[in-house]
Amino acid sequence: MCLGIPVQVIECGEHFARCAGRNGEVRVDLSLVGQQLPGTWLLTFLEAAREVIDAERAAAINAALNALAAAHAGETDFSDFFADLDREPQLPDFLKTQLS
């Protein structure tokens, strides 16, 4: 399983950026996304930026990663980790038509 880790740019050079994330400061390769301004959120994998993301998506990914850590620790209540799922699940429209 591959997990992307959100990090925020602290300072940026031409090819690498110093970033802060859930695992502290990391040096991130910018080859795929180019130079970024400080404060920019990046989704990284193996210390390379794969995508520029917004703060909302970074928070959602971090919440999911926190839920994964909680599951690994044996917790079973994940309601605090997925605030966007505080509703009944809904089928997509194309599946609703197949129930008729």
C-alpha positions as CSV (number, residue, x, y, z in Angstrom):
1,M,0.0,0.0,0.0
2,C,1.3,3.4,-0.9
3,L,0.5,6.4,1.3
4,G,0.9,10.0,0.4
5,I,1.9,12.3,3.2
6,P,0.9,16.0,3.2
7,V,3.7,18.5,4.0
8,Q,3.9,22.3,3.9
9,V,6.7,24.1,2.3
10,I,8.9,26.1,4.7
11,E,11.5,27.3,2.2
12,C,12.1,26.4,-1.4
13,G,15.1,26.0,-3.6
14,E,15.3,25.2,-7.3
15,H,15.0,21.4,-7.0
16,F,14.3,20.7,-3.3
17,A,12.2,22.2,-0.6
18,R,12.4,22.1,3.2
19,C,9.0,21.1,4.4
20,A,7.1,20.3,7.7
21,G,4.7,17.5,8.1
22,R,3.4,14.9,10.5
23,N,6.9,13.3,10.7
24,G,8.8,16.6,11.3
25,E,10.9,18.4,8.8
26,V,11.8,16.7,5.5
27,R,13.7,17.5,2.3
28,V,11.3,17.1,-0.6
29,D,12.2,16.6,-4.3
30,L,10.3,19.1,-6.4
31,S,11.0,17.5,-9.9
32,L,7.3,16.8,-10.6
33,V,5.7,20.0,-9.3
34,G,8.4,22.7,-9.7
35,Q,9.3,25.4,-7.3
36,Q,6.6,26.3,-4.8
37,L,6.0,29.2,-2.4
38,P,6.4,28.8,1.3
39,G,3.1,27.8,2.8
40,T,2.1,25.6,-0.1
41,W,0.8,22.1,0.7
42,L,2.3,19.2,-1.2
43,L,1.3,15.5,-1.3
44,T,4.5,13.5,-1.0
45,F,5.6,9.9,-1.4
46,L,9.1,8.7,-0.7
47,E,10.2,12.3,0.0
48,A,9.2,13.5,-3.5
49,A,6.3,15.9,-4.2
50,R,3.6,14.3,-6.4
51,E,0.9,16.9,-6.3
52,V,0.2,20.4,-5.0
53,I,-2.9,20.3,-2.7
54,D,-4.9,22.8,-0.7
55,A,-5.0,23.0,3.1
56,E,-8.5,21.4,3.3
57,R,-7.3,18.3,1.4
58,A,-4.1,18.1,3.5
59,A,-6.2,18.1,6.7
60,A,-8.5,15.4,5.3
61,I,-5.6,13.2,4.4
62,N,-3.9,13.8,7.8
63,A,-7.2,12.8,9.5
64,A,-7.3,9.6,7.4
65,L,-3.7,8.8,8.4
66,N,-4.6,9.4,12.0
67,A,-7.5,7.0,11.7
68,L,-5.2,4.4,10.2
69,A,-2.8,4.8,13.2
70,A,-5.7,4.5,15.6
71,A,-6.9,1.3,13.8
72,H,-3.4,-0.1,14.1
73,A,-3.5,0.7,17.8
74,G,-6.7,-1.2,18.2
75,E,-9.3,1.6,18.3
76,T,-12.7,1.0,16.7
77,D,-14.4,4.3,16.9
78,F,-13.4,6.4,13.9
79,S,-16.1,9.1,14.0
80,D,-13.7,11.8,15.1
81,F,-11.4,11.2,12.1
82,F,-14.0,11.6,9.3
83,A,-16.1,14.7,10.0
84,D,-17.2,14.8,6.4
85,L,-18.9,11.4,6.8
86,D,-21.4,12.4,9.4
87,R,-24.3,11.4,7.2
88,E,-26.0,8.3,5.9
89,P,-24.2,6.8,2.9
90,Q,-25.9,7.5,-0.4
91,L,-25.7,5.5,-3.6
92,P,-24.6,7.3,-6.7
93,D,-27.4,8.1,-9.1
94,F,-26.3,5.5,-11.7
95,L,-26.6,2.8,-9.0
96,K,-30.0,4.0,-7.8
97,T,-31.5,3.3,-11.2
98,Q,-30.4,-0.3,-11.0
99,L,-32.4,-0.8,-7.8
100,S,-35.7,0.0,-9.5
